[in-house]
Amino acid sequence: MEQLTNERRVVLGLQHMVAMFGATILVPLITGLDPSVALISAGIGTLIFHFVTKRMVPVFLGSSFAFIPPILAAAGGGASFGKIGIGIFCAGLVYLAMAGLVMLIGPGFIRKIFPPIVTGPVIAVIGITLAPIAISQAEGVWLIAIVTLIATVVAAVWFKGLFKMLPILTGFIVGFFFAWFWSAVSDFSMPFDALKDADWIAWPNFVLGDLAFDWDVIILIAPIALVTMIEHVGDILANGRVVGKDFFKEPGVHRTLMGDGLATATAGLLGGPPNTTYSENTGVLAVTQVYDPMVLRIAAGFAILLGFIPKFGGLLRSVPVPVLGGLSVVLFGMIAAVGLRTLVEGRVDFTKVRNMIIAGMILVFGLGISGLSAPLAITFGDTSIQISGLALGALVGVVANLIIPGAEKVEE
C-alpha cells in the first residue's frame, strides 16, 4: 500500500471526524448533555481505546444511542448530570468485568453468549424503543422534520463515494438551513441564544466537581453495557472483515472490551455520553481502503479541539428540535433494521421453536418494559431497584439461549 504522508493523514482524519460527527452530537442534544463535552469524551475515549488495543484497531468511539432511554428516565426522575455521570462510569466497569471474564475463559465465550438469535432482537429493540423519541421531536414542526428526513434519505441512497457515507451530516445541514428559512416566513423561531452567549475559547462544562453516587441511577444505566457489548462485538467483527484481520485474536476481544469500558468510564467522569464503536467510521475505511489507525487518532484530536470552542457547541444547541426528529427517524429506524439484518446474515432458523421463544421473550420484555411510564421497579425489603427494558431484554435473551437446548455450536 502507498505510504501515507502526514498531510494526507490529516485530511483523512478530518474525513473520519465528519463521518462520526452527526451521530455523536445527536445523543447529547437529545439527552441534554453538553455536546462539546461529548466531542471531547469521544476523542479521549478513542485515544484510550487505541492505547489499550496496542494501536492496532482502526476504530472510532462515539456516543451510544442505547443509553438514551435510561439517561432520559434518570433525568426525568430528577437525577443530576453528576449522578448520571457516575451511572455511566459504572457502565464502563461492567465492560471491564466482562473483559476480565473473557481473559479467563477465552473469546469463544463471547460468541456463545451473544449469537445472532440474541444480538438481532436486542438491536431491533434498541431502535424500536427509541422510535417514540423521534416522533415526539418531529411533531414540533413536521415540515422541517420531513425536509430533514428527505435530505438524509437522498444522501444515503443517491449520493456517491464519500458523500454517501455522510447522510446524517447532510440532513443536519439541510434541515438547519431550511429551519432558518422557515423562521423567516412563519412564527417559528430559531433558538440562537446559546450561540450568541457562547465564548470562542473556554473550558467545557465538565461534571467532575458535581459527581454524586445514586444507586437507583446506577442500576438504571449500568446494565445497558450488556446491550452495547452486543454492538461492540458486531462492530469489531465487521471492522476486522474490512481490514482483513481477526481482532478477536490479536490484540484480542478482551482488549477491545477493556478499551471501550475505560472510554465509557472516562466519559461518565467528564459528563459525556457513553462511548461505543462506530460503524460509520468502519464504512469510511471500506470506501477509502486506508486502514492506518493513526488516521482515527487524528480524527480524535479534531474532536477534542472542537470541544474547546464553546461557540461551536452553542451552534449545536441552536439546532431546532424538529431537525433532530427528522434525523432520528432515519437513525433509529436503521438501528432496528440492523437487528433484522443480523438475523438474516446469521441464518437464524425460525422454524425452530427455541429461536422463536428466545426472540419473542427479548421483544416482549425489551419493548414491554420500555413502554411503561417508568422503568420496572423490583423491591427487596426496603430496597427498590429500577431495571430498563433494554437491559432486561438482553439479560433474558442471553439466559434463555444458554439454558434452552438446541443452540448452534459456536467457533471457539
N, C-alpha and C positions, 0 to 999 in steps of 0.2 A: 504494500500500500504506500502511496505517495506520502513523503514526510510532511507533516503539518508545520507550517510556520506559526509563530506566536500571534501574528496578525490574524491569520485565518482562524486560529483557536478562539480569539476574542470575538470575531464575527459569529462563529458557530455557537459560542457560549451565549451571546445575546439572543440568538435564534431560539435556543432552548429556554431562556428566561421568558421570552414571549409566549412560547408554547404552554408553559405551566401557569402563566400569569392569570388568565381568566378564571380558571377553576380555583386557584389558590386564594384569590381575593374574594371570591363569591361566598365562601364559608364564613369568614368574619363579618361580611356585610349582612348575611342572614342572621347570624347569631348575636351580633352586637359587639363582638371582639374587635380589637383595633387592627385594621388591615395592614398598617405599617409594621406592627409587631408580628403579624402573620408572615409578611415577607421576610423579616429578619430571622424569625424562628425556622422558616423553611430553608433559608440559606445556611444557617448554622447547623440545622439538622442534617442537611445534605453533606456538609463537610464532615460532621461526626460519623455519618454512615460510611463515607469513603475511607476515613481513617480506620474504622473498625473492620472493614472488609478488605483491608490491605491495598486500598486504592485500585481494586481490580474491576469493580462492578459499575458500569456506566448508568447510574440511576439518579433521578432527582426526586426528592421528597417534598411533597406539597400538602396542603390542607386536606384532611379527610372528611368526606361527606357523611360517613356512617355515624359520626359523633354529633351531627346536627340535632336530631331529636332529643337525646338526653341533655345536651347543653341548654337547649331551649326550655326543656322541662325543669331543669335545675334553676335557670334564671327566672322562669315563671313562678317558681316556688319561693322566690326571694333570695336565692343564693348570690353572693357577691362573686365578681370575677376572680377574686383571690381564692375563694373556696372551689370554684370551678377549675382554677389552675392546679390545685392540689389533686382534684379528681383526675385531671389529665395526666399529671405526674404519676399517679398510681397506675394509670393505664399503661404507661411506659414500663412500670415494674412488672406488670403481667407479661409483657413481651419478654423481659429479661428472665422471668421464671421459666417461660416456655423455651427460651434459648438454652438455659441450663439443662432442661429435661432432654432436649434434642442432643446435646453434647453427650449425655449419659447413654441414651437409647439408640441414637442414630437417626438420620434423615428419613428413613423409611417410616418412622413413627408419624411424621407429619403427613406423609402421603396416605397413611392408613386412617388417620382421624379426619382428614379433610379431602375425601374423594369427591368426584363431581356430583354425586347424589346429595351431598351435604352442601358443597360450595355453591352449586347452581341456585337452589331455592333460597339460600341465605342472601346471596347477592340480589336476587329478584326482590326479596322482602325489603332490602335497603331502598331500592328505587321506588317501590310502591308506597312504602311508609313516608317517603319524602314528598310524594305527589300532592297532598293537600297544601303543603307549604308553597309549592309552585303556583297553584291555583289562587291561593289567598293573596299572593303578591301580584299576580297578573290582573286580578279583578279590580285593582285600583283604577287603572285606565287600560281597558282591554286593547284599544287600538295601538298603544305604544308597545304592549307586550306582544301583540301579533306581528307588528313590523319587526321587532327584535327577533322573534321566532323565525319568521320567513328569511331574514338576512342570515341567520345562523344555519338554517337548512340549505339555503342556496350555496353558501360557502362550503358546507360539508359534502354536498352532492355534485356540484358543478364546477367548483374551483379546481385548479390543477396544481401539482407539485406541492411545495411547502405551504402555500396558502390554503390548501385542502386540509392541512393539519391544524389550522388556526380558526376553526369556525366560531368558537366561543369569543375570541378576541374580536372577530369581525362583527358578530352580532352585538357585542358590547359597544363597539364604536358607533355602528349604525343606529342602534337603539338610543344611545345617549344623544346623538345629534338630532334624531327625529323628535325626541322628547323636548329638546331645546326649541326646535321649530314649533312644536305643538304648544309650548308655553307662550309663544308669541301670538298665537291665533285663538287661544282659548283661555279659560280661567285656571288652567293647570299651572302650577308654579314649580320651578326647579329649586331644590334645597342647596343654594350656594353659600350659605352662611359658614359652613365648615371650611370651605375653600378660602373665603375671604379672611377668616380669622387665623388661618394657619401660618406659621413661620416657614421660611425656606429651609433652614437647617436647625434641627433641635434634637434633643434626646427623646426617644419614643416613650410612650406611656407603658412601661413595664410594670408588672404587678408584684414584683419581688417583695416590696415592703408591705403588701396587703395580703399575702398568702395566709390562709386560715384552714384549719382542719375541720371537716364536716363529714361524719361517717355516712350520712344519708346521700350526700352528693357523690362521695367516692363509690359507694355501691351502685349508684345510678350510672356513672360514667365509666369506671374502670373495666367492667366486664365487656364493654364494647370492643376491647382489644381482641377478644376471641373472634369477633366478626372481621375486624380489619386484618387479622392474621390470614384469613382466607383470601382476602385481596392480595396480601403480601406474597403468599405462596404462588398465586396465579401470575402476578406481575414478574416475579423473579424467574419463573419458568419461561414466560414469554420473552423476557429480556435475554435470557440465555439462548433461546432459539434464534433470535435476531442476530446476536453477536456470534453465535456458533460455539458457545462454551457451556459447560454444565456447572453453573454457580452453586448448585446443591452440594457438589463435591468439593469445589475449590472456588472461593475461600470457605464454603460451607454454609448451609442454610442457618446454622446456629449463629454464625457471624452476621448474616443479613438481618435475622430477627433481633439480635443484640443491637445492631446499628439503628434499626427502626425504633426499638424501645428506648434507647438513650436519646434519640432525636425527639421522640414524643415527650419524654420526661423533661427534657430541656425546654421544649415549647410550653409545657404547663407552668414551669417556674417563671418563664418570661411573660406569660399572658397570651400566648398564641394558641391557635387550634392544634389538635393532634396532627402528627405527620403520617403520611403513608406514601408508598412508592407510586409514581405517576406513570400510567400507561401512555399519556400524551407524549412524554419525552422518549419513551421507547419507540413510539411511532415516528418521531423525528429521526431517531437512529436508523430506522429501516429506510427512510427516504434518503438521507444523506450518505448512508453507509460509512459514516465516520464514528468509530466506537471508542475513541480515546476518552477515558474517564476524566482527564484534565478539563475537557470542554465542559462537562457538567459542573465541575468545581468552579469554573469561571462564571457559569450561569448563577451559581450560588452566591458568588461575590457581587454580581449585579443586583440580585435580590436584596442582599444585605444593604448595599449602597442606597437603593431606592427607599428602604425602610427608614433611613435617617433624614429623609426630605419630607417634613410634615405637609408641605404644600401639595405634594403628590398624594399623600394619604387623605388630605381634605378633598381633593378632586374625586377620589374613590368614594368617599362618604356622601358626595353630592349626586351620585348616580341614583336616579329615580327608582323606586321600588318596582314599578311595572317592568322596567328593563330587566331587573333581576328575575322577575317572574317569567319573562319570555325565555331567558337563558336557562332557567331551572326546568322548564317544561322539557327542553331537549336533553339536558344533562341527566335529570332524574329518570326520564324515560329510557335513556340509553343504558343507565345502570341496571334497570330492571331487565332490559333486553339482553345485556351481557350475561345475566344469570341464566336466561333461557338458552343462550348460545353455549354456555358451559355444559349444560345438559346434553345438547346436541353433539358437541365436539367430544364429550366423554362417552357418547353412545350409551347413555343410561337406558336400560330396558324397562319401560313402564308396563310391560306385560307381567312383570314380577310384582306380586302383591307387596313384598317388603319395600320395594322402591316407592310404590305409591303411598304406603303408610308413612315412610320417612319424610318424603316431600310434603305430604299432606299435613303432618304434625308441625313441620317447620313453618309452613304458610299460616296455619291456624294460630299457633302460639305467637309467631312473629307479628302477624297483622292484627290478630285479635287483641293482644295486649297493647299494641301501639295505637289502636283505635280508641282505647279508653280515654276518658278525660284526664286521667292521671296515671303514672306508672303503677304497676301491680305492687301492692304492699303485702309483705309476708311478716306476720308478727310472731315473735318468740318471747313469751313473757311480756316484759316491759319494752322490748326492743322491736322496732319495726324497720324492715328492710325493703327498699323500693328496687324493683327489677324492671328494666326496659324490655319491650317486646323483642328487639333485635338480639339482645344478649340471651334471653330465654329461648328464642327460636333456634339460635346457633347451638346452645348447650343441649337442647332436646334432640336436635339433629345428630350431633356428634355421638351422644349416648345411645340413641336408637340404632345408629349404624353399627356401633360396636357390639350391641347385645342381641340384635335380631339376626338370626342365622341367614347365610346365603350371600355374604358380602363378597365382592370381587377381590381376587388376590391383587396385591399391590407390589410394585417393584421396590425392593429394598435399596 
